[in-house]
C-alpha cells in the first residue's frame, strides 16, 4: 500500500489480532496445565535427566545446570512462565518485562534442549502483542489505531467454532481410560504437551509363520518404507507401531503370506522407569483395530509400582538386555499366544539375538 495515497490508512481489524493472540495464550497455558503431573512437579523429570545429559553446554554453564536447585528452578520456573507471562503481555506496563522473560526463556531452551524451531517461533510471535505503530520510524506522527472492523455473523460463528476447537482438542485425553497420555500417547499429539517425557523403546516383530521372517531378511526392500522424519520417532508411540504393522501385513498379503499372525514385543522406558511392555504381546497386531476414541485394548496400562530412576535404565547400551528381561518377566507372569515366539537369551555375555527392524539390511 506504500505510495498509494488514495488508499485509506486503516489498520487490520482488531478481531484478527485477538484471534491470533488467543492462539498464543492457548499454547502457553496448556503447556503449563500439562506440567501438573507427578513426573514434572514431584520428580522434576525428565527435565533433571536432560539437564545432566545435554551435550554442547559450555563448561561454566554446565556446572550450574547440573546442580540440584537448577532442576527445581527449571521445572517450577518453566511452569510459572507458561502460566503467567502470556497474560502479562497484554498489560501496558508489564508487557516489555514479560516479553524479555519469554525471550530469555526461549533462548535458554534453544541452547539446552533439542526442540527445533519452537524457540524462534515463540520469539517471533511476540510481535502480535506489540502496539501497531511499534516499528514505524515516524510513530510519533502516525498513531495507527487498529480498526474494530465489523465481523459478519458467519465469520463470527467460524471464529467461535475455531476457538472452541482449540480449547477442547487438547483435553481429549481426559476421555481416554486409562487417562495417561504420557504412556499411551493417546491424546498426546496436538495438545501442547511439550517436553514432558523421555522415552527409550525396543521393538521386535514376531511372526507365527517362520518362513515370513526368513523371506523378509532375504527381501528387505519389501518392508514398508518410512520417511527420514518418521523413522526418527515412530517407535515412540504404540499407535505408530500398529500403523506400521498394518502396512507390513498388507505387503505380506501381496506376496501370499498374509495369513501369518504378527506379534509386537514392544517395551518402553518412560522418564526413567524400568522397561515394560506397551503393547500386549499376545495380540495379533496385524488384525487389531483401533477405536476412534479412547485407548485400544491392546495398549497395556503402566503399572503404578514402576518407580522413576534413570540409573536403572542407563547406559543406553543395556537397553536391549533390559528390554528382553522385561518382556520375559511379563510373559512368565502372563502366558499366552505371544509367548511361544519369544526367543530365549542365548548367552549371558552377548546381547539377546532378537532381530530388530533397524538391524535388517536395507532398513
Secondary structure, DSSP 8 states (H G I E B T S, - for coil): -TT-TTS------HHHHHHHHHHHHHHHHHHHHTT-SHHHHTS-TTHHHHHHH-SS--HHHHHHHTSHHHHHHHHHHHHHIIIIIHHHTTSTTTHHHHHHHHHHHHHHHHHHS--TTHHHHHHHGGGGGS-TTTT-TTTTT-----------HHHHHHHHHHHHHHHHHTTGGGGSSS--HHHH-TTTTTTT--S---EEEEEEEEESSHHHHHHHHH-GGGS----HHHHHHGGG-HHHHHHHHHHHHHHHHTTT-TT--EEEEEEEEETT---EESB-TTS-GGG----SSS--TTB----TT----GGGG-SGGGHHHHHHHHHHHHHHHS-SGGGGG------TTS------GGGSTT-
